[in-house]
Amino acid sequence: MPLVEYPVRKEVIGPDRAGQRVDNYLLGQLRGVPRSLVYRILRKGEVRINGGRVGPERRLAEGDEIRIPPVRVETAPVVTPSRELDVVRRLCGAVIYESPEMLVVNKPAGIAVHGGSGVDYGVIEALRSGRQDLRYLELAHRLDRETSGCLMIAKKRSALRSLHEQLRLKMVHKHYWALVHGRWPRSLTAVKEPLLRNELRSGERVVVTSPQGKPSWTDFRILREFGDCTLVEASPRTGRTHQIRVHCAFASHPIVADAKYGRREQDQLLGGCCPDRMFLHARSITFQDPAGSGEITAEAPLDGELEAVISRLERRSGTGADGQ
C-alpha cells in the first residue's frame, strides 16, 4: 500500500489559530492520518508546544511554537467508502451561504456534526475531505444528529471568535420548524422551563425540566394546523441541549418522530404521514457578518421527505397554504 509521510516540523501559531484545540489543529494538518494515531502521538508526548508535552484539550495561543513529530502511515489505494463519499457529496452540495470568513450549510438529518462517539464521518470531516482548498474549518455551534438545517462553520479563527461572541451576546437569531402532535394552543407563545442534563444508568444522556436546571426560553409561533398536529416555528433565546425537543414535550405537544422525547403511539396514529426521522429543521439563522459587512440571514429549505409529509397532511386534513 502507498505511504503518506509527514516530516517533523515546527510551526509558530498565528492569530487565526489562537484558541484552537491542539487535537483539532493536528487533524487539520495531518490530513489522511487516522484520528487514533493523532491521539496516540499526543498521549506519547511526541507533540510539543514551547518545548513541553501537551494533552489534546490544550488550546493554542498566538506565538506558540508547536513541534509536530514525523508521521508515516499506510493508506489503502481504495476509493473512499461509498457512505463517506455520499456524505461528502451531500455536504458540499448543501452550502447555502459562503463568504471568505465562513459558510452555512443545510445539514441533512442523520449526519453528525463531528465524527467520534461511534460516528465515523461527520460534517467537519466531510467538508475537510470535499473542500481541500479550505485549511481551517471549525463548527461555530452544533445541531443534533437528527436535526436538519442551518449550521454555521468558520473558515478563519477570527470568524469563529466573532460568531462565538455573537452567540454569547445572543445576537444570533435561530428559527426552527417543528411538526408537533396535537393542536398547539394559540395562547402558548413561550416555554421558559429550566433544563437539567441527566445521565441514565445505561449511559444515555437525557434532558429534563427541573428547578435545579439552567434557565431556558423558547418562543413559539403557529405556522400551519393539520387537525391532529401543528407546524410551529420555535425560536430559542437560550441554547440548551435538546431545548426545543424538551420544551415541546413539556407542553404536551412532542415533536413528531422524536424517538427520545416523543410518543411512539402518537406517531403510529399518523400512519403514512409520519416521517422516518424527527421533524425538526433549523429553517433560518441571522447573524452579523464577521467581516463587518452587515446582517446576514441564511435560509434552509425543507428536504424532500419533510415536504412530502406536509403535502400528505394537507391532503388528509383538507388544509390549504393558509393553514385553514
Backbone torsions as a table, in degrees:
resi	resn	phi	psi	omega
1	MET	NA	147.5	179.5
2	PRO	-66.5	155.7	-179.1
3	LEU	-108.7	143.7	168.4
4	VAL	-108.9	122.6	-177.7
5	GLU	-121.6	125.7	173.7
6	TYR	-111.4	119.1	179.4
7	PRO	-73.2	162.6	175.2
8	VAL	-62.8	141.2	178.3
9	ARG	-154.3	157.3	175.6
10	LYS	-121.1	139.1	179.9
11	GLU	-135.9	150.4	176.2
12	VAL	-102.5	129.1	-175.2
13	ILE	-74.6	127.0	177.2
14	GLY	-91.4	179.1	-176.2
15	PRO	-63.8	-30.4	-178.7
16	ASP	-71.7	-17.0	179.5
17	ARG	-102.3	-9.7	-178.4
18	ALA	-60.8	132.3	179.8
19	GLY	94.0	-11.1	179.7
20	GLN	-77.6	142.1	175.3
21	ARG	-65.8	145.1	-176.4
22	VAL	-66.9	-32.5	179.4
23	ASP	-66.3	-40.8	178.4
24	ASN	-67.4	-35.9	177.3
25	TYR	-61.9	-46.2	-179.0
26	LEU	-65.2	-39.0	179.4
27	LEU	-62.3	-34.0	177.4
28	GLY	-75.0	-32.5	-178.6
29	GLN	-80.4	-35.1	-176.2
30	LEU	-103.5	64.3	-177.9
31	ARG	-63.2	135.6	-179.6
32	GLY	89.6	-10.8	178.5
33	VAL	-86.3	129.4	-179.0
34	PRO	-56.9	145.6	178.0
35	ARG	-56.9	-38.4	-178.3
36	SER	-60.8	-36.7	179.4
37	LEU	-71.2	-38.2	177.8
38	VAL	-60.6	-44.9	-179.6
39	TYR	-70.8	-28.2	178.4
40	ARG	-67.2	-44.3	-179.5
41	ILE	-68.7	-26.3	174.5
42	LEU	-70.4	-45.3	-179.4
43	ARG	-61.9	-37.0	-177.9
44	LYS	-79.1	-2.8	177.7
45	GLY	77.6	18.9	-178.2
46	GLU	-79.6	-19.1	176.1
47	VAL	-93.2	126.7	-177.8
48	ARG	-123.9	139.6	172.7
49	ILE	-120.3	121.5	-176.6
50	ASN	53.5	33.4	176.6
51	GLY	88.6	-5.9	-177.0
52	GLY	-111.6	154.1	176.3
53	ARG	-68.7	150.4	-179.6
54	VAL	-140.1	156.2	173.9
55	GLY	-94.9	170.2	-175.5
56	PRO	-64.2	-24.1	-176.2
57	GLU	-86.0	-5.5	-179.7
58	ARG	-60.7	131.8	179.4
59	ARG	-98.0	137.0	-177.0
60	LEU	-74.4	150.0	175.9
61	ALA	-122.8	149.6	178.4
62	GLU	-58.5	133.3	-179.0
63	GLY	93.5	-12.3	176.0
64	ASP	-59.8	142.1	171.6
65	GLU	-104.2	118.9	-178.1
66	ILE	-109.2	132.4	174.6
67	ARG	-101.4	120.2	177.4
68	ILE	-104.2	120.1	-175.5
69	PRO	-70.3	164.4	175.5
70	PRO	-65.7	138.3	-179.6
71	VAL	-130.3	131.1	179.5
72	ARG	-131.0	122.4	-176.0
73	VAL	-139.8	139.1	176.0
74	GLU	-78.8	137.7	177.3
75	THR	-123.3	132.8	179.1
76	ALA	-71.1	141.6	-179.2
77	PRO	-78.2	15.1	-178.2
78	VAL	-83.9	142.8	176.8
79	VAL	-63.8	151.9	178.2
80	THR	-49.1	136.0	-179.8
81	PRO	-50.6	148.7	-173.4
82	SER	-58.2	-36.8	179.0
83	ARG	-60.6	-44.9	-179.0
84	GLU	-68.8	-39.4	177.8
85	LEU	-62.3	-38.7	178.8
86	ASP	-63.7	-43.1	178.7
87	VAL	-63.3	-42.4	179.2
88	VAL	-60.1	-47.5	-179.0
89	ARG	-62.2	-44.5	-177.8
90	ARG	-65.3	-42.1	-178.2
91	LEU	-69.9	-43.8	-178.7
92	CYS	-66.4	-25.5	177.2
93	GLY	-90.8	2.3	-175.3
94	ALA	-107.6	11.9	179.4
95	VAL	-72.7	122.6	-178.6
96	ILE	-109.8	-10.9	173.6
97	TYR	-154.9	138.0	177.1
98	GLU	-149.0	139.8	174.6
99	SER	-137.9	174.4	177.3
100	PRO	-61.0	-20.2	-175.8
101	GLU	-96.3	-27.4	-169.8
102	MET	-162.1	173.8	170.6
103	LEU	-146.3	159.4	174.7
104	VAL	-123.5	129.3	178.0
105	VAL	-113.3	152.2	171.8
106	ASN	-90.3	85.8	-173.7
107	LYS	-62.8	126.1	175.1
108	PRO	-69.8	150.9	174.4
109	ALA	-66.1	148.8	177.5
110	GLY	91.4	-5.6	177.9
111	ILE	-109.7	123.9	179.3
112	ALA	-72.8	154.6	179.2
113	VAL	-72.3	-27.2	179.6
114	HIS	-139.6	146.1	172.1
115	GLY	-68.9	164.8	-176.9
116	GLY	112.9	170.0	179.7
117	SER	53.0	42.8	178.1
118	GLY	88.0	-3.1	179.0
119	VAL	-107.0	120.1	-174.7
120	ASP	-79.6	-33.0	-170.9
121	TYR	-138.9	122.6	-179.3
122	GLY	-121.6	-172.6	-177.6
123	VAL	-57.9	-49.6	-176.7
124	ILE	-63.6	-45.2	179.8
125	GLU	-61.7	-40.6	-179.2
126	ALA	-66.5	-43.3	-179.8
127	LEU	-68.2	-37.4	177.3
128	ARG	-64.0	-33.0	179.0
129	SER	-76.2	-42.3	-175.8
130	GLY	-85.0	-21.6	-179.3
131	ARG	-121.7	69.2	-177.1
132	GLN	-71.4	-6.1	173.9
133	ASP	-74.6	-14.1	-177.2
134	LEU	-101.2	114.8	-176.8
135	ARG	-80.5	-25.1	-174.4
136	TYR	-127.4	124.1	176.0
137	LEU	-143.8	119.7	178.5
138	GLU	-140.2	142.7	177.0
139	LEU	-66.6	134.7	173.5
140	ALA	-87.6	-24.8	178.2
141	HIS	-160.6	-172.4	-174.8
142	ARG	-130.8	158.6	169.1
143	LEU	-130.0	146.3	173.7
144	ASP	-58.2	151.9	179.0
145	ARG	-56.5	-37.5	-176.3
146	GLU	-79.1	-12.5	-175.9
147	THR	-93.9	136.0	176.6
148	SER	-101.5	170.1	171.2
149	GLY	115.8	-160.8	-168.8
150	CYS	-62.8	124.7	177.7
151	LEU	-135.7	122.2	-178.7
152	MET	-89.2	135.3	179.8
153	ILE	-132.9	128.7	-179.1
154	ALA	-85.7	141.6	175.3
155	LYS	-104.1	-5.2	177.2
156	LYS	-140.6	149.2	178.3
157	ARG	-62.2	-37.3	178.9
158	SER	-62.8	-36.8	177.7
159	ALA	-68.1	-38.7	178.1
160	LEU	-61.8	-43.5	178.1
161	ARG	-61.8	-41.6	179.2
162	SER	-62.7	-46.2	-178.4
163	LEU	-66.9	-39.8	177.0
164	HIS	-62.6	-39.6	178.4
165	GLU	-66.5	-39.8	176.8
166	GLN	-63.6	-40.7	177.6
167	LEU	-64.6	-41.5	179.9
168	ARG	-63.2	-38.6	-178.4
169	LEU	-87.6	5.5	179.4
170	LYS	59.9	38.6	177.2
171	MET	-92.6	-9.9	178.1
172	VAL	-94.6	129.6	-177.7
173	HIS	-114.6	120.0	-177.9
174	LYS	-113.0	139.2	177.0
175	HIS	-128.6	124.0	-179.0
176	TYR	-110.6	149.2	169.9
177	TRP	-107.0	129.9	-179.7
178	ALA	-133.7	134.3	172.3
179	LEU	-95.0	120.6	-175.4
180	VAL	-118.7	156.4	178.5
181	HIS	-75.0	144.7	175.2
182	GLY	82.3	179.7	177.8
183	ARG	-92.5	112.6	179.8
184	TRP	-66.6	127.0	-178.5
185	PRO	-63.8	133.6	179.5
186	ARG	-65.3	-23.0	179.6
187	SER	-79.9	-14.0	-177.5
188	LEU	-91.4	93.1	-176.8
189	THR	-102.6	-7.5	179.1
190	ALA	-158.5	146.7	171.3
191	VAL	-122.3	128.4	-172.9
192	LYS	-124.3	27.4	-178.0
193	GLU	-71.5	131.5	175.9
194	PRO	-66.3	148.2	-174.5
195	LEU	-120.1	139.0	-177.9
196	LEU	-126.5	131.4	177.0
197	ARG	-86.7	131.0	179.0
198	ASN	-123.6	157.1	174.6
199	GLU	-122.1	123.9	-179.5
200	LEU	-77.0	168.0	178.8
201	ARG	-59.3	-30.2	179.6
202	SER	-72.5	-10.3	-177.2
203	GLY	96.8	-9.5	179.5
204	GLU	-70.5	137.6	178.6
205	ARG	-96.3	131.9	177.4
206	VAL	-131.7	158.7	178.6
207	VAL	-117.0	135.7	-178.8
208	VAL	-129.7	156.7	171.8
209	THR	-78.1	136.3	-176.7
210	SER	-162.2	140.4	175.2
211	PRO	-60.1	-22.8	179.5
212	GLN	-85.3	-0.9	-177.5
213	GLY	-82.3	-178.5	179.6
214	LYS	-85.0	144.0	178.6
215	PRO	-55.6	135.3	-176.8
216	SER	-143.3	144.5	-174.5
217	TRP	-148.5	124.9	174.7
218	THR	-128.8	126.9	173.6
219	ASP	-88.5	146.6	-179.3
220	PHE	-130.0	145.4	176.0
221	ARG	-143.0	133.9	-180.0
222	ILE	-75.7	130.8	176.8
223	LEU	-104.2	-46.7	-178.6
224	ARG	-147.0	148.6	176.1
225	GLU	-120.3	135.3	-176.6
226	PHE	-126.5	30.0	179.2
227	GLY	85.7	-80.5	-177.0
228	ASP	-100.9	8.2	172.8
229	CYS	-154.9	163.1	-173.5
230	THR	-136.3	136.7	172.4
231	LEU	-92.0	118.0	-177.7
232	VAL	-118.9	155.5	169.7
233	GLU	-100.1	125.0	180.0
234	ALA	-112.7	125.8	-177.8
235	SER	-122.3	100.2	-177.4
236	PRO	-75.5	132.2	174.2
237	ARG	-90.8	-21.1	173.8
238	THR	-117.7	168.5	-174.2
239	GLY	-122.5	55.2	-179.5
240	ARG	-81.0	155.0	176.4
241	THR	-59.3	129.8	176.8
242	HIS	57.8	25.4	-172.5
243	GLN	-57.1	-52.3	-177.1
244	ILE	-64.0	-42.1	-178.2
245	ARG	-61.5	-44.5	-178.3
246	VAL	-72.8	-38.8	178.6
247	HIS	-65.3	-37.1	176.0
248	CYS	-65.1	-44.7	179.0
249	ALA	-63.4	-40.0	177.9
250	PHE	-60.3	-36.8	179.9
251	ALA	-77.4	4.2	-178.8
252	SER	67.9	25.3	175.6
253	HIS	-133.2	69.6	-176.7
254	PRO	-63.8	156.3	179.3
255	ILE	-70.6	137.9	179.8
256	VAL	-60.1	131.2	176.7
257	ALA	67.4	23.2	173.7
258	ASP	-83.9	105.3	-174.1
259	ALA	-68.3	-24.9	-176.3
260	LYS	-89.6	-43.4	-173.8
261	TYR	-117.0	0.5	-177.5
262	GLY	-92.0	-168.0	-178.3
263	ARG	-126.8	113.0	-174.4
264	ARG	-63.3	-36.6	-178.7
265	GLU	-64.5	-34.1	176.4
266	GLN	-69.9	-40.0	177.3
267	ASP	-59.0	-41.0	-177.7
268	GLN	-65.3	-31.7	179.2
269	LEU	-66.5	-23.5	179.0
270	LEU	-76.0	-17.0	178.5
271	GLY	56.9	-126.5	-178.1
272	GLY	-69.5	-7.2	177.7
273	CYS	-89.7	-0.7	179.6
274	CYS	-92.4	124.5	179.4
275	PRO	-72.4	164.2	177.0
276	ASP	-77.2	-11.3	-177.7
277	ARG	-130.7	160.3	178.9
278	MET	-59.1	134.7	-179.2
279	PHE	-89.6	76.8	174.0
280	LEU	-138.6	123.4	-171.9
281	HIS	-137.6	126.6	176.6
282	ALA	-76.5	94.1	-169.1
283	ARG	-72.8	-39.7	-178.8
284	SER	-152.8	158.7	176.7
285	ILE	-145.0	135.4	-179.0
286	THR	-121.0	133.3	-175.9
287	PHE	-154.1	170.4	175.1
288	GLN	-91.1	131.4	177.6
289	ASP	-56.0	123.8	-179.8
290	PRO	-56.7	-23.8	178.7
291	ALA	-83.4	-5.0	174.7
292	GLY	90.0	18.0	-177.9
293	SER	-89.8	5.6	175.8
294	GLY	118.4	-167.8	-175.6
295	GLU	-82.5	138.1	179.5
296	ILE	-122.3	136.3	171.2
297	THR	-122.9	122.7	176.7
298	ALA	-108.2	135.1	-179.6
299	GLU	-121.2	136.4	-178.9
300	ALA	-114.2	117.4	178.1
301	PRO	-67.8	155.5	174.4
302	LEU	-63.9	148.6	175.9
303	ASP	-77.2	173.2	-175.0
304	GLY	-60.2	-36.7	-178.6
305	GLU	-65.3	-45.3	-178.8
306	LEU	-71.3	-35.0	174.7
307	GLU	-61.6	-39.9	-179.9
308	ALA	-66.0	-36.5	177.3
309	VAL	-61.7	-45.4	179.0
310	ILE	-60.7	-43.0	-179.9
311	SER	-63.2	-41.8	179.2
312	ARG	-66.0	-39.2	178.2
313	LEU	-65.1	-38.9	178.2
314	GLU	-62.1	-45.2	179.8
315	ARG	-64.6	-40.5	-177.5
316	ARG	-68.9	-40.7	-175.1
317	SER	-93.4	-11.7	-179.7
318	GLY	74.6	19.6	179.4
319	THR	-86.1	155.1	176.9
320	GLY	-107.9	-166.1	-177.0
321	ALA	-65.3	-21.9	179.5
322	ASP	-85.8	-1.9	176.3
323	GLY	76.9	9.3	-178.1
324	GLN	-91.7	NA	NA
